[in-house]
Amino acid sequence: MTSPRRTRINKHRKKKLMKTGGLFLFLLLVTVFIMIWTVTAHHREKESVKSAPAAQSDSSKDQTQQKKEKTQKEKTPKSIDHNKQISNYLQQIGFSGTAMVVKDGKVVLKKGFGYADRKQKIKNNPETSYYVGSSQKALIATAVLQLEEKGLLQTSDTVSTYLPNFPNGTRITLKNLLNHTSGINGHIEGQGPISPIDLIKDIEYRGIKRQPGVWEYRDSNYSVLAYIVSQVSGESYEQYIKDHVFKPAGMKHAGFYKTFAEAKYPAVGYKVDESGRLVTPHLLDLSQLYGAGDMYMSAEDLYKFDKAVVNGTLLSKESFTKMFTAGSSSAYGMGFYIDPGSYSNHGVMPGYNILNSFSHSASKYVILLSNIQNNAKLGQVNNRIYQLLNQAN
């Protein structure tokens, strides 16, 4: 039998043990709670760190976008308009594009009209870039004449000197190509990309229409010349033009079709369809127009080119005379038409219409680059601007 004293001792031990166990359990629960809270807090902190940069990045992006839009707004090229008669006239006829008019060395007008992108409501401005179509032929002619000045070719050379398999190549000269009197049939444009050599092979394959000497406009004449420029210079014709025409003339917004989308202010081309609506026509792969329609530039670039031809930056006096001497009854020289009072060239492409001209005295320049192919007859517009210039004091 257990004594009362031992019973009391056992009870006291049991009570003490229960107290100790309860304390241990409490401490264990507290420890677990602290651990869970610490892990959760760390996780929250980690998530906060992850999300904070994203929020900051979004905020930063918004600020950057706003800053960019503000900068673009602030830096939109300023127009020059010192002849309201001319600018009002262009506005009235619905001219869409950029016009640059210079008289006696002073800029009379350098201004954008209409929209470069109608969907985005982006307006044309003085530095908007346009495809210039056949107006670029003057730059190819310049390259050929430069190479002649360097003694690397002669415009009297036959095409067979550079392309042995060219049809009738022993009779067709480089001058025939420059004047559009070669008699070739020329390349038929396809839809996909084409390499320069394959384009030349197609021109060779299609043969000749007649013996050289009769004027008949063919883009392929200048594709062949561009190819010969590359063969003689040892570099692509594009690189040659960049180094020996764009750069010395100071043409800062000029380039070739592959970089058109990267231009600062590229113009979308439009055409008036049969119902009178403006639509964006299909533009073929411009490798098909190698050397004959694959360049873009601004109105000021075209003016700078003309000026550099006139002042001897790009060509000697002898080469200048060759360029502006008619090669046939058509009055086409080398890249320019020799009109009674001015020199001019014209370029039309799907969505674009270009007219570039300057007076024989080089005292007046009228450059019109439009991104609507067929809403204005630029020849008539050009003539009217000359009339208004002559009326001005």
Backbone torsions as a table, in degrees:
resi	resn	phi	psi	omega
1	MET	NA	136.0	-176.4
2	THR	-82.6	136.3	-178.3
3	SER	-74.4	153.6	178.4
4	PRO	-55.4	-38.0	-177.8
5	ARG	-64.3	-44.3	-179.5
6	ARG	-65.7	-36.5	179.2
7	THR	-60.9	-44.1	179.7
8	ARG	-62.8	-38.6	-179.5
9	ILE	-64.9	-42.0	-179.7
10	ASN	-64.3	-43.0	178.5
11	LYS	-61.2	-40.8	-178.5
12	HIS	-66.1	-41.2	178.3
13	ARG	-63.0	-42.9	-178.7
14	LYS	-63.8	-40.7	179.9
15	LYS	-64.1	-42.4	-178.7
16	LYS	-64.0	-39.8	-179.5
17	LEU	-65.7	-39.8	178.8
18	MET	-65.1	-39.9	177.8
19	LYS	-62.8	-44.8	-179.7
20	THR	-62.7	-44.3	179.4
21	GLY	-63.0	-40.7	179.3
22	GLY	-64.6	-40.3	179.1
23	LEU	-65.2	-42.0	179.8
24	PHE	-63.1	-43.0	179.1
25	LEU	-63.0	-40.9	178.3
26	PHE	-61.6	-46.5	179.7
27	LEU	-63.1	-37.7	179.3
28	LEU	-64.3	-44.3	179.3
29	LEU	-63.5	-41.5	178.1
30	VAL	-61.5	-44.1	-179.8
31	THR	-61.2	-45.2	179.3
32	VAL	-61.7	-43.4	180.0
33	PHE	-61.0	-43.8	179.8
34	ILE	-62.2	-43.0	179.8
35	MET	-62.3	-45.2	-179.7
36	ILE	-62.9	-44.1	-179.1
37	TRP	-62.6	-40.7	-179.6
38	THR	-64.2	-46.0	-179.9
39	VAL	-63.4	-43.6	-179.9
40	THR	-63.5	-43.6	-180.0
41	ALA	-62.9	-40.9	179.5
42	HIS	-63.8	-40.1	179.9
43	HIS	-65.2	-42.3	178.7
44	ARG	-62.4	-40.8	-179.7
45	GLU	-64.2	-39.9	179.8
46	LYS	-64.2	-44.0	179.3
47	GLU	-64.7	-37.6	179.1
48	SER	-63.9	-40.1	179.0
49	VAL	-64.8	-38.4	179.8
50	LYS	-66.7	-44.1	-174.9
51	SER	-78.2	-29.2	-177.8
52	ALA	-58.1	-49.6	179.3
53	PRO	-60.8	-35.6	-178.9
54	ALA	-63.4	-44.9	178.9
55	ALA	-64.2	-42.1	179.4
56	GLN	-64.5	-38.7	-179.6
57	SER	-64.2	-43.7	178.8
58	ASP	-61.5	-43.3	178.6
59	SER	-62.7	-41.9	179.7
60	SER	-63.9	-39.9	179.0
61	LYS	-62.7	-43.2	179.1
62	ASP	-60.4	-45.0	179.7
63	GLN	-63.3	-42.0	179.9
64	THR	-63.7	-42.5	179.2
65	GLN	-63.0	-44.3	178.8
66	GLN	-62.5	-41.8	179.8
67	LYS	-64.1	-41.6	-179.6
68	LYS	-63.2	-46.2	179.8
69	GLU	-62.8	-38.9	179.0
70	LYS	-65.7	-43.3	179.9
71	THR	-63.6	-43.4	179.2
72	GLN	-62.2	-38.8	179.4
73	LYS	-65.7	-43.4	-178.8
74	GLU	-68.0	-34.4	-174.0
75	LYS	-97.7	8.1	176.7
76	THR	-56.4	125.0	-175.5
77	PRO	-51.7	135.3	-178.6
78	LYS	-78.9	139.0	177.2
79	SER	-82.1	154.0	172.1
80	ILE	-119.7	126.2	-178.2
81	ASP	-142.9	93.0	-179.7
82	HIS	-107.2	9.1	177.6
83	ASN	-142.5	93.5	-176.4
84	LYS	-65.4	-27.1	177.8
85	GLN	-61.2	-43.9	-179.6
86	ILE	-69.2	-48.4	-177.3
87	SER	-66.2	-37.5	177.4
88	ASN	-66.1	-38.7	178.0
89	TYR	-61.1	-47.5	179.9
90	LEU	-63.2	-37.7	177.9
91	GLN	-65.1	-43.5	-177.2
92	GLN	-64.4	-36.3	-178.3
93	ILE	-85.8	1.7	178.2
94	GLY	75.2	28.5	178.7
95	PHE	-62.3	131.4	177.0
96	SER	-120.9	113.3	-177.7
97	GLY	155.4	-152.6	177.9
98	THR	-126.0	134.5	177.4
99	ALA	-117.1	137.0	173.5
100	MET	-130.4	123.0	-178.3
101	VAL	-127.3	128.4	-178.7
102	VAL	-127.0	136.1	177.8
103	LYS	-134.7	126.7	179.0
104	ASP	51.2	42.2	176.3
105	GLY	80.6	-1.6	-179.5
106	LYS	-111.9	136.1	179.4
107	VAL	-74.0	117.7	178.8
108	VAL	-87.2	-39.7	-178.0
109	LEU	-148.1	130.5	171.0
110	LYS	-146.7	96.9	-166.9
111	LYS	-154.0	147.0	175.1
112	GLY	-95.4	146.9	178.7
113	PHE	-130.8	140.3	177.6
114	GLY	72.1	-164.0	-174.0
115	TYR	-106.2	136.2	171.9
116	ALA	-77.5	-32.8	178.6
117	ASP	-141.7	104.2	-175.1
118	ARG	-70.0	-32.4	-179.9
119	LYS	-68.2	-42.8	-178.7
120	GLN	-89.8	-1.9	-179.2
121	LYS	58.7	40.7	177.1
122	ILE	-98.0	124.7	-175.4
123	LYS	-85.0	152.4	171.0
124	ASN	-68.2	146.2	178.6
125	ASN	-137.3	178.4	-177.1
126	PRO	-59.6	-20.0	-176.8
127	GLU	-111.6	10.8	178.5
128	THR	-61.1	139.9	179.9
129	SER	-99.6	141.9	-178.4
130	TYR	-134.9	149.9	167.2
131	TYR	-68.8	135.9	-174.0
132	VAL	-106.0	0.5	175.1
133	GLY	55.3	-134.2	-174.2
134	SER	-70.4	-10.5	175.8
135	SER	-61.8	-22.4	179.7
136	GLN	-72.5	-13.3	-179.9
137	LYS	-59.3	-29.2	177.4
138	ALA	-63.7	-30.9	178.7
139	LEU	-74.1	-35.7	177.0
140	ILE	-67.2	-42.8	177.6
141	ALA	-60.6	-39.2	177.9
142	THR	-60.8	-43.8	179.5
143	ALA	-61.0	-43.7	179.9
144	VAL	-62.5	-45.2	-179.1
145	LEU	-67.2	-34.0	175.4
146	GLN	-63.7	-43.8	179.6
147	LEU	-66.1	-31.7	175.1
148	GLU	-67.0	-41.1	178.0
149	GLU	-61.0	-31.1	179.9
150	LYS	-84.4	-2.6	179.1
151	GLY	78.5	16.9	-177.7
152	LEU	-90.5	-14.9	174.6
153	LEU	-161.1	173.1	174.8
154	GLN	-131.3	140.0	178.8
155	THR	-67.0	-15.0	176.5
156	SER	-86.1	-6.6	178.2
157	ASP	-63.0	147.2	174.4
158	THR	-81.0	154.5	-179.1
159	VAL	-62.9	-31.0	-179.3
160	SER	-64.0	-19.3	176.1
161	THR	-60.1	-32.2	-176.2
162	TYR	-111.7	-26.7	179.3
163	LEU	-130.9	88.4	-173.9
164	PRO	-56.2	-28.2	-176.4
165	ASN	-95.6	8.1	-175.8
166	PHE	-69.8	133.7	-178.0
167	PRO	-63.2	130.6	-178.3
168	ASN	58.6	23.1	-174.9
169	GLY	-64.7	-19.3	178.3
170	THR	-81.1	-9.2	-179.8
171	ARG	-113.4	-28.4	-179.9
172	ILE	-80.6	127.0	178.7
173	THR	-101.3	167.7	175.5
174	LEU	-61.8	-34.3	178.2
175	LYS	-63.0	-38.6	176.1
176	ASN	-59.4	-41.8	178.1
177	LEU	-64.0	-44.6	-178.5
178	LEU	-62.8	-36.6	-177.8
179	ASN	-91.0	-2.0	-174.6
180	HIS	62.3	41.6	176.9
181	THR	-122.7	28.1	-174.3
182	SER	-77.2	-31.2	-177.4
183	GLY	85.1	8.8	-178.9
184	ILE	-79.0	157.1	174.9
185	ASN	-77.4	-43.6	176.6
186	GLY	90.8	166.7	-177.0
187	HIS	-71.5	139.8	171.9
188	ILE	-99.6	120.0	-172.6
189	GLU	-67.1	133.9	175.7
190	GLY	-102.2	-168.0	-175.5
191	GLN	-97.7	-35.5	-175.0
192	GLY	-91.5	-178.4	177.0
193	PRO	-68.8	153.2	177.9
194	ILE	-143.2	142.2	179.3
195	SER	-81.1	155.9	178.5
196	PRO	-54.7	-43.0	-177.1
197	ILE	-66.7	-38.4	178.5
198	ASP	-68.4	-34.5	176.9
199	LEU	-64.6	-44.1	178.2
200	ILE	-62.7	-40.5	178.2
201	LYS	-61.8	-38.2	179.0
202	ASP	-67.0	-39.1	177.3
203	ILE	-62.6	-42.8	178.5
204	GLU	-63.2	-43.6	-178.3
205	TYR	-61.1	-36.2	-175.6
206	ARG	-79.8	-10.8	169.3
207	GLY	69.9	-156.2	-175.0
208	ILE	-115.1	155.8	177.2
209	LYS	-97.7	-36.8	-178.7
210	ARG	-157.7	174.0	176.1
211	GLN	-71.4	152.6	-177.9
212	PRO	-64.7	152.7	176.7
213	GLY	127.6	-21.5	-179.7
214	VAL	-102.3	131.6	-177.1
215	TRP	-71.3	128.5	171.9
216	GLU	-154.9	116.0	-172.8
217	TYR	-65.8	126.5	178.3
218	ARG	-142.9	122.5	175.7
219	ASP	-56.0	-34.8	-175.2
220	SER	-61.7	-24.9	175.4
221	ASN	-55.6	-42.8	-176.6
222	TYR	-83.4	-22.3	171.8
223	SER	-65.3	-42.3	177.9
224	VAL	-64.0	-41.7	179.4
225	LEU	-63.9	-41.6	178.7
226	ALA	-61.4	-40.4	179.2
227	TYR	-65.3	-40.4	178.5
228	ILE	-66.6	-36.7	175.1
229	VAL	-57.5	-43.9	-179.7
230	SER	-67.0	-38.9	-179.7
231	GLN	-67.4	-42.8	-176.4
232	VAL	-75.6	-39.1	-176.9
233	SER	-80.6	-20.9	-179.5
234	GLY	81.9	11.0	176.9
235	GLU	-140.5	167.8	179.6
236	SER	-61.2	150.6	-179.7
237	TYR	-63.2	-32.3	178.1
238	GLU	-62.3	-44.7	-179.7
239	GLN	-67.3	-38.1	178.6
240	TYR	-60.6	-46.7	-179.7
241	ILE	-61.9	-42.2	179.2
242	LYS	-59.5	-45.5	-174.6
243	ASP	-77.9	-35.7	-170.2
244	HIS	-110.6	-5.2	176.7
245	VAL	-126.3	-61.5	-179.1
246	PHE	-55.2	-52.7	-172.8
247	LYS	-64.7	-54.8	-179.3
248	PRO	-63.9	-27.6	179.7
249	ALA	-82.9	-12.9	-179.6
250	GLY	77.5	31.6	-178.2
251	MET	-85.2	96.3	-170.5
252	LYS	-86.3	-18.0	-176.6
253	HIS	-116.3	18.7	-178.7
254	ALA	-97.1	149.6	178.4
255	GLY	-171.4	-166.3	-178.6
256	PHE	-115.9	159.0	-166.0
257	TYR	-50.7	-31.2	-176.8
258	LYS	-65.7	-21.7	-179.0
259	THR	-110.4	10.6	-176.7
260	PHE	-58.7	-41.9	-178.7
261	ALA	-64.4	-21.3	-179.8
262	GLU	-88.5	-5.3	178.9
263	ALA	-61.8	153.2	-176.4
264	LYS	-63.3	-42.8	-178.4
265	TYR	-134.0	73.2	-179.2
266	PRO	-77.6	140.7	179.1
267	ALA	-97.0	134.9	172.1
268	VAL	-78.3	137.5	-179.8
269	GLY	-88.5	144.6	-179.8
270	TYR	-132.9	164.5	177.5
271	LYS	-146.5	142.9	175.8
272	VAL	-82.9	119.1	-178.1
273	ASP	-85.2	-176.4	-175.0
274	GLU	-62.5	-26.5	179.6
275	SER	-89.1	-0.3	178.8
276	GLY	90.6	3.6	179.0
277	ARG	-86.7	153.0	175.0
278	LEU	-89.6	123.8	179.0
279	VAL	-128.3	158.8	175.7
280	THR	-93.9	111.3	-177.0
281	PRO	-73.8	158.9	177.2
282	HIS	-66.9	132.4	177.4
283	LEU	-110.8	118.0	-177.9
284	LEU	-65.2	166.3	175.6
285	ASP	-62.3	121.4	-171.1
286	LEU	-76.3	0.9	168.5
287	SER	-65.6	-21.1	177.4
288	GLN	-69.4	-19.9	179.8
289	LEU	-112.2	36.0	178.5
290	TYR	-49.2	120.4	177.3
291	GLY	75.4	-2.6	-173.4
292	ALA	-131.9	1.5	-179.2
293	GLY	175.3	27.9	-176.0
294	ASP	-111.8	17.6	180.0
295	MET	-110.2	152.7	170.4
296	TYR	-129.4	158.9	177.0
297	MET	-169.2	174.0	175.4
298	SER	-95.7	170.0	177.9
299	ALA	-62.1	-38.4	-179.9
300	GLU	-67.5	-34.4	176.4
301	ASP	-60.4	-44.6	-179.3
302	LEU	-65.4	-38.1	175.6
303	TYR	-63.5	-43.5	-179.9
304	LYS	-63.7	-36.7	176.6
305	PHE	-63.3	-50.6	179.0
306	ASP	-54.7	-46.9	-177.2
307	LYS	-62.6	-40.1	-179.5
308	ALA	-69.3	-28.9	174.6
309	VAL	-70.7	-43.2	-177.5
310	VAL	-67.6	-43.7	-172.9
311	ASN	-87.6	4.9	175.0
312	GLY	88.4	5.3	178.4
313	THR	-65.9	-37.3	-175.5
314	LEU	-103.0	-30.9	-174.4
315	LEU	-136.5	152.3	173.8
316	SER	-76.0	169.1	177.6
317	LYS	-61.6	-37.9	179.6
318	GLU	-63.9	-44.4	179.0
319	SER	-66.9	-37.2	177.8
320	PHE	-59.2	-44.6	179.6
321	THR	-61.7	-41.5	178.1
322	LYS	-62.7	-44.6	-177.8
323	MET	-60.6	-38.4	-174.1
324	PHE	-105.5	33.6	171.6
325	THR	-114.4	124.4	-178.2
326	ALA	-61.1	136.4	-179.3
327	GLY	-97.5	-2.0	-179.9
328	SER	-165.4	-176.3	179.4
329	SER	-67.3	-12.8	-179.8
330	SER	-72.4	-14.3	-177.2
331	ALA	71.9	16.4	176.4
332	TYR	-88.8	126.5	177.6
333	GLY	-92.6	-108.2	177.4
334	MET	-128.7	89.6	-178.9
335	GLY	89.4	-9.5	179.3
336	PHE	-135.0	149.7	167.0
337	TYR	-89.5	140.2	177.8
338	ILE	-99.3	92.6	-179.6
339	ASP	-85.0	164.3	-177.4
340	PRO	-52.9	-42.4	-177.9
341	GLY	-113.8	-5.2	-175.9
342	SER	-153.2	168.1	171.4
343	TYR	-106.5	140.3	-178.0
344	SER	-151.6	158.3	167.3
345	ASN	-141.5	160.3	-170.4
346	HIS	-137.7	139.2	177.9
347	GLY	-134.2	129.7	176.1
348	VAL	-128.4	130.0	175.8
349	MET	-137.3	166.9	176.4
350	PRO	-57.1	107.4	178.2
351	GLY	99.8	-6.5	-174.9
352	TYR	-138.4	149.0	-179.6
353	ASN	-145.7	122.8	-172.4
354	ILE	-127.5	137.6	170.2
355	LEU	-137.1	125.4	-176.5
356	ASN	-124.6	124.5	-179.3
357	SER	-150.8	155.8	171.4
358	PHE	-150.3	152.6	-175.5
359	SER	-70.9	157.6	179.9
360	HIS	-57.5	-31.1	179.5
361	SER	-82.6	-5.6	-177.6
362	ALA	60.3	25.8	177.7
363	SER	-92.7	-16.6	-179.6
364	LYS	-133.1	136.5	176.9
365	TYR	-130.1	133.8	175.4
366	VAL	-130.6	115.0	-178.8
367	ILE	-121.9	122.4	-178.7
368	LEU	-124.1	116.6	177.7
369	LEU	-118.1	114.4	-176.6
370	SER	-115.2	143.7	175.7
371	ASN	-105.7	23.6	165.3
372	ILE	-122.9	118.6	-170.3
373	GLN	-63.2	-37.0	-165.9
374	ASN	-139.5	30.1	179.8
375	ASN	-100.4	-4.0	180.0
376	ALA	-149.3	141.4	175.0
377	LYS	-88.4	99.8	-170.7
378	LEU	-65.6	-24.4	176.2
379	GLY	-62.0	-44.9	178.7
380	GLN	-68.0	-39.2	178.4
381	VAL	-62.3	-44.5	178.8
382	ASN	-58.3	-46.5	-179.8
383	ASN	-62.2	-40.4	179.9
384	ARG	-65.6	-38.7	179.3
385	ILE	-65.1	-40.0	176.2
386	TYR	-61.2	-39.6	178.0
387	GLN	-62.0	-45.3	179.4
388	LEU	-65.5	-35.1	176.5
389	LEU	-64.9	-42.1	-178.8
390	ASN	-67.9	-27.4	179.3
391	GLN	-78.2	-26.2	-177.1
392	ALA	-71.6	151.6	178.6
393	ASN	-72.5	NA	NA
